Amino acid sequence: SNIQTSSGSGTITLGQSGETISIPSGATIANSGTLGSGMGKVLQIVTATDSTQRDVTSTSYVTGSNTLSVNITPSSTSSKILVMYNTAVYKNGNNQVGNTTLYRDSTNLGDSTNGLSYFYIGSDDVGQQVSASLLDSPSSTSQITYQVYVRTSAGTFSINYQSCVASITAMEIAG
């Protein structure tokens, strides 16, 4: 059955402000028209991978890998970009820190020191998986580059350790 206005045109409102519209399990929502903005629709996805171990000795943020980078061109200034990355890391002990962060073009989107992931190593050498995600509001329709950057407090910090596959993914979400 259909729900429609008596005139066949206009707006149909389901529920009131503060109410929840429930869709039962097993039901399907079909859309043959245009989905309005603000529904969180994924408009595009870009991804890149790298499986080459990269060793960093810089105490300032540097590109961890030129291939842990994606370019995306938002279709609207109201779009949001969800960016996620993961990599296997390794750091030698001696009470040192390794950090990963995400840059939008030349802007660090994480903390200026700790980035998006803070990896502290006590006296033992440690390797583990590091993941981070960020919902960005770039307010742009120009091409944007998102890239993983890394730094170390001292010594060597490795990403893509032992050639584990690292990835970065950016999704444009309708705003």
N, C-alpha and C positions, 0 to 999 in steps of 0.2 A: 504494500500500500504506500501511498505518497502523502506527504505533508506539504501543503502549498497554501499560498494566500488565496483569498476568494477572487481577487482580480487576476491572479496568475503572474503577478510581478510584485516586487517589493522585497522586504526583509522579513525573514522568519527568525524569531528569537527563541532559543530553547533555554529554559532556566532563567534565573536572575543572578545578579552579582552575588558572589559568595557561595553559590550552589555548585554541585558537582554533577556532571552528566556522565552516567555510567554506561559503558559498553560491555555487555555480558561476554564471558568466555566463549570462544567459538564464533562470535559474530565478526563480520568483516566490514570495514569502512571502505567504500569504493568512491573514487573521485574521478568523474568524467569531465568536470569543469576545471576552473582555475582555483588552485589552493591559495588563499589569501596569505599575505606576509604575516609574520609574527607567530606562525605555527611551528617554527623550529625545523622546517624542511631542509634537508641536506641538498645543497645545490651542486656541489662538486667536491671531489676528493682527489688529492695528489699525494703520492708517497715515493720514498726513495730508501734504498738500503745500502749498506757498506759492510763488507766482511774482512777488511784489512785492518790488522791491529795498528793502532796509532799511539805513539808514545809522546807525551807532552811534558816539557820541563819548565814551561813558562809560568811565572807567578801572576801574570795578568791574563785575562781571558783571550784565547786565540781560537781560531776555527779548529774544532776537533777533527774534522774531516770535510773536505770539499764536497763529498758525495752525501753527507748527512745534511742535505739542504733541499728545500722544495720552493718552487715559485708558484704563486697563486694570484690570480687577478679577480678580486671580488666584483660581483655584478652590481652591487649597491653599496652606498656608504653606510647603510644601516645593518649590513651583514656582520656577523661575528665569525671569527675563525677559530676553530678548535684545533690546537696543535698538540700532538703527542709524540714522544720519542722514547726509545729504550736502547740500552747498550750494556754489554758485559764490561765491567771495569776491574782494574787491578791496581793496588797501591802497596808499595812497600811500607813497613812499619815505621818506627821512630817518631811516633806521635805527630803524624803529618795528615794533611787534609787534601782531598781532591774534590773539585766541584764541577758540575755541569750546569749549563744554563741555555736559554733560548734567546736568540737575537731575531728581531724583526728589522731587516735591513741593517742599520748600524746601531740600533737601540737594544740594549740588554733588557729583556722583559722580566728578569729575575732580580734578586737582591744584588747590589753592586759587588759584594764580596762573596756571599754564599750561593748566589745563583738560584737555581730551582732544586738542586740536590746537593746536600752537604755530606761528604763521605769521609768520616774521621777514622784513622787507623792508629791504634795504640802501638804495642810493641811487636805484634805479629803481622806478617804480610797477609792481605785479604783480597779476595776477588768476589764479586757478586754482581747481580743484575741491578741496573739503575733505570728507573722509568720516571717520567714527569709529563704533566699535561697542563695546558693553559688555555683559557678562553680569552681571546684577544678581540678588541673592538678597534680596528685600525681606521675606521671612517675614511675609506679610500676606495677608488675604483681603478687605481694604478696597480701594476704588478708589484707584488711584495715577495721578498725572499725571507724565509724562515730557516735558520741554521743553528745547529748545535755548536756551542763553544765550550771549552774546558780550561781549567787552570789547576795548578797544584801549589800548595804552600811551600814545598821543597821536594827535591828528588824527582822521580818520574811517576806520572799518572798515566795509565793505559786505558784506552777505550777499545771496544771491539776485541776484547782480550781473547787470545788464542783463536782468532778469526771467527768468533761468534758473530752471527748476523745481527747488525744494528739496524734500526729503522726510524724514520720520521714520517709522520702523516699529518696533513692539514686538511680540514673539512670546512667548507663555507656553509654556514647555517643562516637561513633567511631570518632577517631581523624585523 
